[in-house]
Amino acid sequence: MNKWGLEGERTLTKRYKDALPANLEIRITNPKGIVIMGQSKNFSSEQMADFEIIKRKYNNVIDVFSYDDLIQRVERLVGCFK
């Protein structure tokens, strides 16, 4: 669907016009997924290397991070609002 672009959005909007709320247009997006894997503080050096490879390999499709990374992100986010 991403390759169909604006033409595809217009075509789908016209095709499903009767099923859509008034003034709603279809937009094609490419959202990323999130995978949370283990606690990085418990990873061996080999596991950490594998973890980094996985993060880089699937970077364009998913965000991969550990529970520790998640906690750090939340703490930084909460710190922004203090």
BANU-217775 format. One record per residue: residue number from 1; x, y, z of N, C-alpha, C in turn. Coordinates in nm, 2 decimals, padded with zeros to 4 digits. Atoms other than C-alpha are relative to their C-alpha. Example, Ala and Ser with C-alpha at 12.3 -4.5 7.8 and 13.67 -1.06 7.14 Angstrom:
<site><i>1</i><n_px>00.09</n_px><n_py>-00.12</n_py><n_pz>00.00</n_pz><ca_px>01.23</ca_px><ca_py>-00.45</ca_py><ca_pz>00.78</ca_pz><c_px>00.09</c_px><c_py>00.12</c_py><c_pz>00.00</c_pz></site>
<site><i>2</i><n_px>-00.09</n_px><n_py>-00.11</n_py><n_pz>00.00</n_pz><ca_px>01.37</ca_px><ca_py>-00.11</ca_py><ca_pz>00.71</ca_pz><c_px>-00.08</c_px><c_py>00.11</c_py><c_pz>00.08</c_pz></site>
# end
This chain:
<site><i>1</i><n_px>00.08</n_px><n_py>-00.12</n_py><n_pz>00.00</n_pz><ca_px>00.00</ca_px><ca_py>00.00</ca_py><ca_pz>00.00</ca_pz><c_px>00.09</c_px><c_py>00.13</c_py><c_pz>00.00</c_pz></site>
<site><i>2</i><n_px>-00.09</n_px><n_py>-00.12</n_py><n_pz>-00.01</n_pz><ca_px>00.29</ca_px><ca_py>00.24</ca_py><ca_pz>00.07</ca_pz><c_px>00.04</c_px><c_py>00.04</c_py><c_pz>-00.15</c_pz></site>
<site><i>3</i><n_px>-00.04</n_px><n_py>-00.03</n_py><n_pz>00.14</n_pz><ca_px>00.39</ca_px><ca_py>00.21</ca_py><ca_pz>-00.30</ca_pz><c_px>-00.11</c_px><c_py>00.07</c_py><c_pz>-00.08</c_pz></site>
<site><i>4</i><n_px>00.12</n_px><n_py>-00.05</n_py><n_pz>00.07</n_pz><ca_px>00.04</ca_px><ca_py>00.31</ca_py><ca_pz>-00.41</ca_pz><c_px>00.00</c_px><c_py>00.15</c_py><c_pz>00.02</c_pz></site>
<site><i>5</i><n_px>-00.01</n_px><n_py>-00.14</n_py><n_pz>-00.03</n_pz><ca_px>00.09</ca_px><ca_py>00.65</ca_py><ca_pz>-00.25</ca_pz><c_px>-00.13</c_px><c_py>00.08</c_py><c_pz>00.00</c_pz></site>
<site><i>6</i><n_px>00.11</n_px><n_py>-00.09</n_py><n_pz>-00.01</n_pz><ca_px>-00.14</ca_px><ca_py>00.95</ca_py><ca_pz>-00.29</ca_pz><c_px>-00.12</c_px><c_py>-00.05</c_py><c_pz>-00.09</c_pz></site>
<site><i>7</i><n_px>00.10</n_px><n_py>00.06</n_py><n_pz>00.09</n_pz><ca_px>-00.32</ca_px><ca_py>00.78</ca_py><ca_pz>-00.59</ca_pz><c_px>-00.08</c_px><c_py>-00.10</c_py><c_pz>00.07</c_pz></site>
<site><i>8</i><n_px>00.06</n_px><n_py>00.11</n_py><n_pz>-00.07</n_pz><ca_px>-00.40</ca_px><ca_py>00.48</ca_py><ca_pz>-00.37</ca_pz><c_px>-00.09</c_px><c_py>00.06</c_py><c_pz>00.11</c_pz></site>
<site><i>9</i><n_px>00.08</n_px><n_py>-00.07</n_py><n_pz>-00.10</n_pz><ca_px>-00.53</ca_px><ca_py>00.71</ca_py><ca_pz>-00.09</ca_pz><c_px>-00.13</c_px><c_py>00.05</c_py><c_pz>-00.06</c_pz></site>
<site><i>10</i><n_px>00.12</n_px><n_py>-00.06</n_py><n_pz>00.07</n_pz><ca_px>-00.76</ca_px><ca_py>00.89</ca_py><ca_pz>-00.33</ca_pz><c_px>-00.10</c_px><c_py>-00.11</c_py><c_pz>-00.04</c_pz></site>
<site><i>11</i><n_px>00.08</n_px><n_py>00.11</n_py><n_pz>00.05</n_pz><ca_px>-00.88</ca_px><ca_py>00.56</ca_py><ca_pz>-00.48</ca_pz><c_px>-00.08</c_px><c_py>-00.07</c_py><c_pz>00.11</c_pz></site>
<site><i>12</i><n_px>00.07</n_px><n_py>00.07</n_py><n_pz>-00.11</n_pz><ca_px>-00.96</ca_px><ca_py>00.40</ca_py><ca_pz>-00.15</ca_pz><c_px>-00.10</c_px><c_py>00.09</c_py><c_pz>00.07</c_pz></site>
<site><i>13</i><n_px>00.10</n_px><n_py>-00.10</n_py><n_pz>-00.05</n_pz><ca_px>-01.13</ca_px><ca_py>00.72</ca_py><ca_pz>-00.02</ca_pz><c_px>-00.13</c_px><c_py>00.00</c_py><c_pz>-00.08</c_pz></site>
<site><i>14</i><n_px>00.12</n_px><n_py>00.00</n_py><n_pz>00.09</n_pz><ca_px>-01.36</ca_px><ca_py>00.72</ca_py><ca_pz>-00.32</ca_pz><c_px>-00.07</c_px><c_py>-00.13</c_py><c_pz>00.01</c_pz></site>
<site><i>15</i><n_px>00.06</n_px><n_py>00.14</n_py><n_pz>-00.01</n_pz><ca_px>-01.42</ca_px><ca_py>00.34</ca_py><ca_pz>-00.30</ca_pz><c_px>-00.08</c_px><c_py>-00.02</c_py><c_pz>00.12</c_pz></site>
<site><i>16</i><n_px>00.07</n_px><n_py>00.02</n_py><n_pz>-00.13</n_pz><ca_px>-01.52</ca_px><ca_py>00.35</ca_py><ca_pz>00.07</ca_pz><c_px>-00.07</c_px><c_py>00.13</c_py><c_pz>00.05</c_pz></site>
<site><i>17</i><n_px>00.07</n_px><n_py>-00.13</n_py><n_pz>-00.04</n_pz><ca_px>-01.68</ca_px><ca_py>00.70</ca_py><ca_pz>00.07</ca_pz><c_px>-00.13</c_px><c_py>-00.02</c_py><c_pz>00.08</c_pz></site>
<site><i>18</i><n_px>00.13</n_px><n_py>00.02</n_py><n_pz>-00.06</n_pz><ca_px>-02.02</ca_px><ca_py>00.57</ca_py><ca_pz>00.17</ca_pz><c_px>00.02</c_px><c_py>-00.06</c_py><c_pz>00.14</c_pz></site>
<site><i>19</i><n_px>-00.03</n_px><n_py>00.07</n_py><n_pz>-00.13</n_pz><ca_px>-01.87</ca_px><ca_py>00.37</ca_py><ca_pz>00.47</ca_pz><c_px>00.07</c_px><c_py>00.09</c_py><c_pz>00.09</c_pz></site>
<site><i>20</i><n_px>-00.08</n_px><n_py>-00.09</n_py><n_pz>-00.08</n_pz><ca_px>-01.66</ca_px><ca_py>00.66</ca_py><ca_pz>00.59</ca_pz><c_px>-00.08</c_px><c_py>00.12</c_py><c_pz>00.06</c_pz></site>
<site><i>21</i><n_px>00.07</n_px><n_py>-00.12</n_py><n_pz>-00.05</n_pz><ca_px>-01.77</ca_px><ca_py>00.95</ca_py><ca_pz>00.81</ca_pz><c_px>00.03</c_px><c_py>00.12</c_py><c_pz>-00.09</c_pz></site>
<site><i>22</i><n_px>-00.01</n_px><n_py>-00.12</n_py><n_pz>00.09</n_pz><ca_px>-01.82</ca_px><ca_py>01.28</ca_py><ca_pz>00.63</ca_pz><c_px>00.14</c_px><c_py>00.07</c_py><c_pz>00.01</c_pz></site>
<site><i>23</i><n_px>-00.12</n_px><n_py>-00.07</n_py><n_pz>00.00</n_pz><ca_px>-01.50</ca_px><ca_py>01.46</ca_py><ca_pz>00.53</ca_pz><c_px>00.12</c_px><c_py>-00.08</c_py><c_pz>00.05</c_pz></site>
<site><i>24</i><n_px>-00.11</n_px><n_py>00.08</n_py><n_pz>-00.04</n_pz><ca_px>-01.28</ca_px><ca_py>01.17</ca_py><ca_pz>00.64</ca_pz><c_px>00.07</c_px><c_py>-00.06</c_py><c_pz>-00.13</c_pz></site>
<site><i>25</i><n_px>-00.08</n_px><n_py>00.05</n_py><n_pz>00.12</n_pz><ca_px>-01.00</ca_px><ca_py>01.07</ca_py><ca_pz>00.39</ca_pz><c_px>00.09</c_px><c_py>-00.11</c_py><c_pz>00.05</c_pz></site>
<site><i>26</i><n_px>-00.09</n_px><n_py>00.11</n_py><n_pz>-00.04</n_pz><ca_px>-00.80</ca_px><ca_py>00.75</ca_py><ca_pz>00.40</ca_pz><c_px>00.15</c_px><c_py>00.05</c_py><c_pz>-00.02</c_pz></site>
<site><i>27</i><n_px>-00.15</n_px><n_py>-00.03</n_py><n_pz>00.01</n_pz><ca_px>-00.42</ca_px><ca_py>00.80</ca_py><ca_pz>00.46</ca_pz><c_px>00.07</c_px><c_py>-00.13</c_py><c_pz>00.03</c_pz></site>
<site><i>28</i><n_px>-00.08</n_px><n_py>00.12</n_py><n_pz>-00.02</n_pz><ca_px>-00.17</ca_px><ca_py>00.52</ca_py><ca_pz>00.43</ca_pz><c_px>00.13</c_px><c_py>00.04</c_py><c_pz>00.08</c_pz></site>
<site><i>29</i><n_px>-00.12</n_px><n_py>-00.03</n_py><n_pz>-00.08</n_pz><ca_px>00.10</ca_px><ca_py>00.52</ca_py><ca_pz>00.70</ca_pz><c_px>00.07</c_px><c_py>-00.13</c_py><c_pz>00.02</c_pz></site>
<site><i>30</i><n_px>-00.09</n_px><n_py>00.12</n_py><n_pz>-00.02</n_pz><ca_px>00.38</ca_px><ca_py>00.28</ca_py><ca_pz>00.79</ca_pz><c_px>00.04</c_px><c_py>00.00</c_py><c_pz>00.15</c_pz></site>
<site><i>31</i><n_px>-00.04</n_px><n_py>00.00</n_py><n_pz>-00.14</n_pz><ca_px>00.38</ca_px><ca_py>00.25</ca_py><ca_pz>01.17</ca_pz><c_px>00.10</c_px><c_py>-00.11</c_py><c_pz>00.04</c_pz></site>
<site><i>32</i><n_px>-00.10</n_px><n_py>00.09</n_py><n_pz>-00.04</n_pz><ca_px>00.66</ca_px><ca_py>00.08</ca_py><ca_pz>01.35</ca_pz><c_px>-00.05</c_px><c_py>-00.07</c_py><c_pz>00.13</c_pz></site>
<site><i>33</i><n_px>00.04</n_px><n_py>00.08</n_py><n_pz>-00.12</n_pz><ca_px>00.61</ca_px><ca_py>-00.19</ca_py><ca_pz>01.62</ca_pz><c_px>00.11</c_px><c_py>00.02</c_py><c_pz>00.10</c_pz></site>
<site><i>34</i><n_px>-00.09</n_px><n_py>-00.01</n_py><n_pz>-00.11</n_pz><ca_px>00.78</ca_px><ca_py>-00.21</ca_py><ca_pz>01.95</ca_pz><c_px>00.02</c_px><c_py>-00.14</c_py><c_pz>00.06</c_pz></site>
<site><i>35</i><n_px>-00.03</n_px><n_py>00.13</n_py><n_pz>-00.06</n_pz><ca_px>00.95</ca_px><ca_py>-00.52</ca_py><ca_pz>02.10</ca_pz><c_px>00.08</c_px><c_py>00.03</c_py><c_pz>00.13</c_pz></site>
<site><i>36</i><n_px>-00.07</n_px><n_py>-00.02</n_py><n_pz>-00.13</n_pz><ca_px>01.06</ca_px><ca_py>-00.52</ca_py><ca_pz>02.47</ca_pz><c_px>00.06</c_px><c_py>-00.14</c_py><c_pz>00.03</c_pz></site>
<site><i>37</i><n_px>-00.07</n_px><n_py>00.13</n_py><n_pz>-00.02</n_pz><ca_px>01.32</ca_px><ca_py>-00.79</ca_py><ca_pz>02.54</ca_pz><c_px>00.09</c_px><c_py>00.00</c_py><c_pz>00.12</c_pz></site>
<site><i>38</i><n_px>-00.08</n_px><n_py>00.02</n_py><n_pz>-00.11</n_pz><ca_px>01.45</ca_px><ca_py>-00.88</ca_py><ca_pz>02.88</ca_pz><c_px>00.05</c_px><c_py>00.12</c_py><c_pz>00.07</c_pz></site>
<site><i>39</i><n_px>-00.07</n_px><n_py>-00.11</n_py><n_pz>-00.07</n_pz><ca_px>01.66</ca_px><ca_py>-00.67</ca_py><ca_pz>03.12</ca_pz><c_px>00.14</c_px><c_py>00.00</c_py><c_pz>-00.04</c_pz></site>
<site><i>40</i><n_px>-00.14</n_px><n_py>00.00</n_py><n_pz>00.06</n_pz><ca_px>01.98</ca_px><ca_py>-00.56</ca_py><ca_pz>02.96</ca_pz><c_px>00.11</c_px><c_py>-00.01</c_py><c_pz>00.11</c_pz></site>
<site><i>41</i><n_px>-00.10</n_px><n_py>00.01</n_py><n_pz>-00.11</n_pz><ca_px>02.15</ca_px><ca_py>-00.54</ca_py><ca_pz>03.30</ca_pz><c_px>00.04</c_px><c_py>-00.14</c_py><c_pz>00.03</c_pz></site>
<site><i>42</i><n_px>-00.03</n_px><n_py>00.14</n_py><n_pz>-00.02</n_pz><ca_px>02.13</ca_px><ca_py>-00.92</ca_py><ca_pz>03.31</ca_pz><c_px>00.05</c_px><c_py>-00.07</c_py><c_pz>-00.12</c_pz></site>
<site><i>43</i><n_px>-00.06</n_px><n_py>00.06</n_py><n_pz>00.13</n_pz><ca_px>02.26</ca_px><ca_py>-00.97</ca_py><ca_pz>02.95</ca_pz><c_px>00.15</c_px><c_py>-00.03</c_py><c_pz>00.02</c_pz></site>
<site><i>44</i><n_px>-00.14</n_px><n_py>00.03</n_py><n_pz>00.01</n_pz><ca_px>02.59</ca_px><ca_py>-01.15</ca_py><ca_pz>02.91</ca_pz><c_px>00.06</c_px><c_py>00.09</c_py><c_pz>-00.11</c_pz></site>
<site><i>45</i><n_px>-00.06</n_px><n_py>-00.08</n_py><n_pz>00.11</n_pz><ca_px>02.84</ca_px><ca_py>-00.97</ca_py><ca_pz>02.67</ca_pz><c_px>-00.05</c_px><c_py>-00.06</c_py><c_pz>-00.13</c_pz></site>
<site><i>46</i><n_px>00.05</n_px><n_py>00.06</n_py><n_pz>00.13</n_pz><ca_px>02.73</ca_px><ca_py>-01.22</ca_py><ca_pz>02.40</ca_pz><c_px>-00.14</c_px><c_py>00.03</c_py><c_pz>-00.03</c_pz></site>
<site><i>47</i><n_px>00.15</n_px><n_py>-00.03</n_py><n_pz>00.02</n_pz><ca_px>02.36</ca_px><ca_py>-01.16</ca_py><ca_pz>02.46</ca_pz><c_px>-00.01</c_px><c_py>00.15</c_py><c_pz>-00.04</c_pz></site>
<site><i>48</i><n_px>00.00</n_px><n_py>-00.14</n_py><n_pz>00.03</n_pz><ca_px>02.43</ca_px><ca_py>-00.78</ca_py><ca_pz>02.46</ca_pz><c_px>00.03</c_px><c_py>00.03</c_py><c_pz>-00.15</c_pz></site>
<site><i>49</i><n_px>-00.04</n_px><n_py>-00.02</n_py><n_pz>00.14</n_pz><ca_px>02.61</ca_px><ca_py>-00.81</ca_py><ca_pz>02.12</ca_pz><c_px>-00.12</c_px><c_py>-00.05</c_py><c_pz>-00.09</c_pz></site>
<site><i>50</i><n_px>00.11</n_px><n_py>00.05</n_py><n_pz>00.08</n_pz><ca_px>02.32</ca_px><ca_py>-01.02</ca_py><ca_pz>01.98</ca_pz><c_px>-00.12</c_px><c_py>00.10</c_py><c_pz>00.00</c_pz></site>
<site><i>51</i><n_px>00.10</n_px><n_py>-00.09</n_py><n_pz>-00.02</n_pz><ca_px>02.07</ca_px><ca_py>-00.77</ca_py><ca_pz>02.12</ca_pz><c_px>00.02</c_px><c_py>00.13</c_py><c_pz>-00.09</c_pz></site>
<site><i>52</i><n_px>-00.04</n_px><n_py>-00.12</n_py><n_pz>00.09</n_pz><ca_px>02.25</ca_px><ca_py>-00.48</ca_py><ca_pz>01.94</ca_pz><c_px>-00.02</c_px><c_py>-00.03</c_py><c_pz>-00.14</c_pz></site>
<site><i>53</i><n_px>00.02</n_px><n_py>00.04</n_py><n_pz>00.14</n_pz><ca_px>02.25</ca_px><ca_py>-00.67</ca_py><ca_pz>01.62</ca_pz><c_px>-00.15</c_px><c_py>00.00</c_py><c_pz>-00.04</c_pz></site>
<site><i>54</i><n_px>00.14</n_px><n_py>00.01</n_py><n_pz>00.02</n_pz><ca_px>01.88</ca_px><ca_py>-00.74</ca_py><ca_pz>01.64</ca_pz><c_px>-00.06</c_px><c_py>00.14</c_py><c_pz>-00.01</c_pz></site>
<site><i>55</i><n_px>00.05</n_px><n_py>-00.14</n_py><n_pz>00.00</n_pz><ca_px>01.81</ca_px><ca_py>-00.37</ca_py><ca_pz>01.72</ca_pz><c_px>00.03</c_px><c_py>00.07</c_py><c_pz>-00.13</c_pz></site>
<site><i>56</i><n_px>-00.05</n_px><n_py>-00.06</n_py><n_pz>00.13</n_pz><ca_px>02.01</ca_px><ca_py>-00.26</ca_py><ca_pz>01.41</ca_pz><c_px>-00.07</c_px><c_py>-00.06</c_py><c_pz>-00.12</c_pz></site>
<site><i>57</i><n_px>00.05</n_px><n_py>00.08</n_py><n_pz>00.11</n_pz><ca_px>01.88</ca_px><ca_py>-00.53</ca_py><ca_pz>01.18</ca_pz><c_px>-00.15</c_px><c_py>00.04</c_py><c_pz>-00.03</c_pz></site>
<site><i>58</i><n_px>00.14</n_px><n_py>-00.02</n_py><n_pz>00.02</n_pz><ca_px>01.51</ca_px><ca_py>-00.45</ca_py><ca_pz>01.23</ca_pz><c_px>-00.04</c_px><c_py>00.15</c_py><c_pz>00.03</c_pz></site>
<site><i>59</i><n_px>00.02</n_px><n_py>-00.14</n_py><n_pz>-00.03</n_pz><ca_px>01.55</ca_px><ca_py>-00.07</ca_py><ca_pz>01.29</ca_pz><c_px>-00.11</c_px><c_py>00.06</c_py><c_pz>-00.09</c_pz></site>
<site><i>60</i><n_px>00.10</n_px><n_py>-00.07</n_py><n_pz>00.09</n_pz><ca_px>01.33</ca_px><ca_py>00.02</ca_py><ca_pz>00.99</ca_pz><c_px>-00.14</c_px><c_py>-00.06</c_py><c_pz>00.02</c_pz></site>
<site><i>61</i><n_px>00.13</n_px><n_py>00.07</n_py><n_pz>-00.02</n_pz><ca_px>01.04</ca_px><ca_py>-00.21</ca_py><ca_pz>01.11</ca_pz><c_px>-00.05</c_px><c_py>00.02</c_py><c_pz>00.14</c_pz></site>
<site><i>62</i><n_px>00.04</n_px><n_py>00.00</n_py><n_pz>-00.14</n_pz><ca_px>01.04</ca_px><ca_py>-00.22</ca_py><ca_pz>01.48</ca_pz><c_px>00.11</c_px><c_py>00.07</c_py><c_pz>00.09</c_pz></site>
<site><i>63</i><n_px>-00.09</n_px><n_py>-00.05</n_py><n_pz>-00.11</n_pz><ca_px>01.19</ca_px><ca_py>-00.04</ca_py><ca_pz>01.79</ca_pz><c_px>00.02</c_px><c_py>-00.12</c_py><c_pz>00.10</c_pz></site>
<site><i>64</i><n_px>-00.03</n_px><n_py>00.11</n_py><n_pz>-00.09</n_pz><ca_px>01.37</ca_px><ca_py>-00.31</ca_py><ca_pz>02.00</ca_pz><c_px>00.07</c_px><c_py>00.07</c_py><c_pz>00.12</c_pz></site>
<site><i>65</i><n_px>-00.07</n_px><n_py>-00.05</n_py><n_pz>-00.12</n_pz><ca_px>01.46</ca_px><ca_py>-00.22</ca_py><ca_pz>02.36</ca_pz><c_px>-00.03</c_px><c_py>-00.09</c_py><c_pz>00.12</c_pz></site>
<site><i>66</i><n_px>00.01</n_px><n_py>00.09</n_py><n_pz>-00.12</n_pz><ca_px>01.50</ca_px><ca_py>-00.38</ca_py><ca_pz>02.70</ca_pz><c_px>-00.10</c_px><c_py>00.07</c_py><c_pz>00.10</c_pz></site>
<site><i>67</i><n_px>00.08</n_px><n_py>-00.06</n_py><n_pz>-00.11</n_pz><ca_px>01.29</ca_px><ca_py>-00.32</ca_py><ca_pz>03.01</ca_pz><c_px>00.07</c_px><c_py>00.11</c_py><c_pz>00.07</c_pz></site>
<site><i>68</i><n_px>-00.09</n_px><n_py>-00.10</n_py><n_pz>-00.06</n_pz><ca_px>01.58</ca_px><ca_py>-00.12</ca_py><ca_pz>03.15</ca_pz><c_px>-00.01</c_px><c_py>00.13</c_py><c_pz>-00.09</c_pz></site>
<site><i>69</i><n_px>00.01</n_px><n_py>-00.12</n_py><n_pz>00.09</n_pz><ca_px>01.57</ca_px><ca_py>00.11</ca_py><ca_pz>02.84</ca_pz><c_px>-00.14</c_px><c_py>00.06</c_py><c_pz>00.01</c_pz></site>
<site><i>70</i><n_px>00.13</n_px><n_py>-00.05</n_py><n_pz>-00.02</n_pz><ca_px>01.19</ca_px><ca_py>00.14</ca_py><ca_pz>02.88</ca_pz><c_px>-00.01</c_px><c_py>00.09</c_py><c_pz>00.13</c_pz></site>
<site><i>71</i><n_px>00.00</n_px><n_py>-00.08</n_py><n_pz>-00.12</n_pz><ca_px>01.23</ca_px><ca_py>00.26</ca_py><ca_pz>03.24</ca_pz><c_px>00.08</c_px><c_py>00.13</c_py><c_pz>-00.01</c_pz></site>
<site><i>72</i><n_px>-00.08</n_px><n_py>-00.12</n_py><n_pz>00.02</n_pz><ca_px>01.50</ca_px><ca_py>00.51</ca_py><ca_pz>03.14</ca_pz><c_px>-00.08</c_px><c_py>00.10</c_py><c_pz>-00.09</c_pz></site>
<site><i>73</i><n_px>00.08</n_px><n_py>-00.09</n_py><n_pz>00.09</n_pz><ca_px>01.28</ca_px><ca_py>00.65</ca_py><ca_pz>02.86</ca_pz><c_px>-00.12</c_px><c_py>00.06</c_py><c_pz>00.08</c_pz></site>
<site><i>74</i><n_px>00.11</n_px><n_py>-00.05</n_py><n_pz>-00.08</n_pz><ca_px>00.99</ca_px><ca_py>00.69</ca_py><ca_pz>03.11</ca_pz><c_px>00.05</c_px><c_py>00.10</c_py><c_pz>00.10</c_pz></site>
<site><i>75</i><n_px>-00.06</n_px><n_py>-00.10</n_py><n_pz>-00.10</n_pz><ca_px>01.21</ca_px><ca_py>00.86</ca_py><ca_pz>03.37</ca_pz><c_px>00.04</c_px><c_py>00.13</c_py><c_pz>-00.07</c_pz></site>
<site><i>76</i><n_px>-00.03</n_px><n_py>-00.12</n_py><n_pz>00.08</n_pz><ca_px>01.34</ca_px><ca_py>01.10</ca_py><ca_pz>03.10</ca_pz><c_px>-00.12</c_px><c_py>00.08</c_py><c_pz>-00.03</c_pz></site>
<site><i>77</i><n_px>00.13</n_px><n_py>-00.06</n_py><n_pz>00.04</n_pz><ca_px>00.99</ca_px><ca_py>01.17</ca_py><ca_pz>02.98</ca_pz><c_px>-00.06</c_px><c_py>00.07</c_py><c_pz>00.12</c_pz></site>
<site><i>78</i><n_px>00.06</n_px><n_py>-00.06</n_py><n_pz>-00.12</n_pz><ca_px>00.86</ca_px><ca_py>01.23</ca_py><ca_pz>03.34</ca_pz><c_px>00.08</c_px><c_py>00.12</c_py><c_pz>00.04</c_pz></site>
<site><i>79</i><n_px>-00.09</n_px><n_py>-00.11</n_py><n_pz>-00.04</n_pz><ca_px>01.16</ca_px><ca_py>01.45</ca_py><ca_pz>03.41</ca_pz><c_px>-00.02</c_px><c_py>00.12</c_py><c_pz>-00.08</c_pz></site>
<site><i>80</i><n_px>00.03</n_px><n_py>-00.11</n_py><n_pz>00.09</n_pz><ca_px>01.07</ca_px><ca_py>01.67</ca_py><ca_pz>03.12</ca_pz><c_px>-00.12</c_px><c_py>00.08</c_py><c_pz>00.05</c_pz></site>
<site><i>81</i><n_px>00.12</n_px><n_py>-00.07</n_py><n_pz>-00.04</n_pz><ca_px>00.74</ca_px><ca_py>01.76</ca_py><ca_pz>03.29</ca_pz><c_px>00.01</c_px><c_py>00.05</c_py><c_pz>00.14</c_pz></site>
<site><i>82</i><n_px>-00.02</n_px><n_py>-00.05</n_py><n_pz>-00.13</n_pz><ca_px>00.88</ca_px><ca_py>01.85</ca_py><ca_pz>03.63</ca_pz><c_px>00.03</c_px><c_py>00.14</c_py><c_pz>00.01</c_pz></site>
# end
